[in-house]
């Protein structure tokens, strides 16, 4: 999904309802740093970007904007790492799954 189509998708009723349900179920708290935020300060980080529109809760992590930017930076770095497997082992559940193209 391109950046433009992601933006369009995020405007749909399905996405907004899904996002709200995740925030309600998990609380207004970042799953990485634990900070409590308003819903506007929280992002859904997708673990499998190739299937972004597949709305399954286990495919997403609720992160504050700061942590989301940090995780995305790690993804960018991982693309160029010769030992990406070690990086994934360290980064845990906040990065795309093994076998998924970055």
N, C-alpha and C positions, 0 to 999 in steps of 0.2 A: 504494500500500500504506500503510495507516495505521500509526501508531506501535505500536499493540497487535498488529497482524498481523505487523509486522517482528520484534517481540520473539518472537512465537510461531515465526516462520520461522527465526529464529536458533537455536532449540532443536532443529531437525531434524538428523537424521544427515547429510542431503545438504549443508546449510550448513556443519556442522562439518567434514566431509571436504573440502569446497571451500576453506574458510578455511585448514585445515592444509596443503592442497596449494599454496596461494599462498605461505604462509610458508616452506614447504620450498623451493619453486622460486626465490623471490626473496631468501631469507635473512631472518634476524630483524633487518632494518634498515629504518628509515623511508625511503621513497623521496623525501621532501622534504628533511629535514635530515640524513639519513645516520646518525643515531644507531642503535646496536645496542640492541635491547630483547629482553626475554623475550616469548614469544608473548602473554602476558596484557597486555603494554603496547602491543600493536599492534592497530589497527583496519583494517578494509577500508572504504575510502571509495568509494561508488558514484558513477560518473560519470553514470549515467542512472537517476535515482531512479524514474522512471515504470515501469521494468522491473526492479525490484530483484531479483526472484526468478530472472531469467535469469542463470544462473551461467556466465558467460564471462569468463575472466581479464582480457581487455583492457578490460572495463567497470569494473574496480576498481583502486584504488591502495592500496598498503600504507603506512599512516601511523602514527606514534606518536600516542598520545592527544592530546598537546599540539598537534601539527601538524594533526590531524584537527579539533580544536576551532577552530583558526585558519582552516582552509579553510572550515569550515561558517559561521564568522562572515563571511567574504568573500562567500559565497553569499547570506547574509542581506542584506548591504549591496548586492550587485549587483541585487537585486530592485527597489531604489528608485533606482538610478542612471540618469540620463537618457542616459548614453553607455555603456551596458552592453557594447557591442562592444569598446570600448577596454579595458575591464576584463578581458574574456575573453581578449583578445590578450595582456595582461600576465600573467594567471593561468595560462595554459597548460593542461597536462593534468590539473590537479587539480580542475577544475570541470566541471559537466555540459556536455555538447556543445551547440553552437549548435542552436537549433530545439527544444530540450527544455524544457518548462515547468519553471520553478523552483518 
